[in-house]
Amino acid sequence: MADKVLVAMSGGVDSSVSVKLLLDEGYDVAGATMRLYSNEDIGLDKTRTCCSLNDVEDARFVAFKLGIDFHVFNFSDDFKHYVIDNFVDTYLAGGTPNPCIECNKHLKFAKFYERAKLLGFNHIATGHYVAREYDEYSGRWLLKRSPDRSKDQSYVLYSMTQEQLAHTLFPVGEMHKDKIRDIAEENKLINANKPDSQDICFIPDGDYAGFITKRCGEQQSGDIVLSDGTKLGKHKGLIHYTIGQRKGVGISYSEPLFVVAKDMEHNSLIMGKADEVYSDRLVAGDVNFIPFDTLTEPITCTAQTRYHQKDAECTVSPMNDGKVAPRNSFPWGIIFLITCFFMKRTKFCWGEHFMLFEHRTKITAIVITYLRSDFIDVKLILQ
C-alpha cells in the first residue's frame, strides 16, 4: 500500500506542483489548506498573499484538476494567537519578530502535522525550497539548503524536530522556480503564473507600524537621544524605528547617525555614529541543533546575514547556560539590521537571520533570529 501524504497547499504554484510530483512517484496524495484569515479582514488584495480565502479556492481548483481529495483546516484562531499577537507583542517589547518562522513552527509543522496524523497520513509535504537527508552515521534527519539560493527557505524551518523532519517531504525543494512553473503550465494548473506571496502575508503594503497602530492605538512619543544622553528631538513611537536605521528618523546632525538601540523602559530612541552599531559578538539563546542535541566545543563557521550575501567566517562557542556565543572574525564584526544591507563586506546583522556554515564537519548552518537585545534563537541547518 502506498504511503499516504497530505500536502499543505497554500494556493501557490510550489505546493501545487508538489502534489503533481508526489502523484507521479506513486504516493496516495490528498491536499489541505490552512485558512488563517480572509484578505478582506486585513485589507489585502487577492493575489500577493498566502492562506487567505482566495488561496483556499485556488488550492481547491488544483486539487480538483489533479483528482485528489481536498480539506480546509480553519486555524484562524491559532494564527491570531501564535503569529499576529506574537508579532504585535514582540514589536511593542522592542524586538524584531519573524512571523513566517512562527507560522511554520506553530501552524504548518505543529497544528497541520498533528491533524494529518489524526487523519491517518504517513507524511505531510510542503512546497518549501529546502531538502532533507537521513544521516546513517548519526541516525538523524538533516535539513539542507536549496540549491536555488535565491529561493532557499531553510531559515524559516530551523525549528523542525527530528519527528517532523522524518515525516515531511519537500518535493520541489531542490528545483528551480522556472522548472516548477513549466510543470504547472504543462499540467494547466490555474496558478502556474501566480505571483509569489509576500513575506508578511497579513501586513498591508508592508506598513507594520500602521498595522500595530490599528490594533493598539497611537504609540507614545519620546526622546531621541545620543548614546551620551544628548537630546536630539522627539520620536513618534518606538515601533516606527528599526535598529540600524539611518533615514527617516526626523533629525539632523553634523554627521550620519543610526538607530543603535530602543530603550523601552524610558521610551527613548538612541542614536549613534557608524562605529557604535558594530560589535564582534552576540549571545544566542533557545538553541536547537538539528544534527545533534548540544554544542560542546567551539566550531569555526561562516555567517550569512541576508539572502544575497556571501557568508563570512566566525566562531560559535557554547556557554554554561545552554546559550551559544557566535563571534565574527572581523574586528568590527556585527552591524545592525539595515546598515548591513548596504555594506560591501558581510557582517552579522541584528534583527535578521544568521546563516552559519561549518566546512570541516557535517555542520553547515545555524540560523539565528533576533528577538530582543539579549535573546536570540539559533538553529543548525546542513548544506
Secondary structure, DSSP 8 states (H G I E B T S, - for coil): ---EEEEE--SSHHHHHHHHHHHHTT-EEEEEEEE---HHHHT--SSS-SSSHHHHHHHHHHHHHHT-EEEEEE-HHHHIIIIIHHHHHHHHTT----HHHHHIIIIIIIIHHHHHHHTT-SEEE---SEEEEEETTTTEEEEEE-S-TTT--GGGGTT--HHHHHTEE-TTTTS-HHHHHHHHHHTT-TTTT-----SSTTSGGG-HHHHHHHHH-----EEEEETTS-EEEEES-GGG--TT--SSS----SS--EEEEEETTTTEEEEE-GGGG-BSB--BEEEE-SSSS---S-EEEEEE-STT---EEEEEEE-TTS-EEEEESSTTBBEEHHHHHH-SS---EETSEEEEE-SSSS--EEEEEEEETTEEEEEEEB-
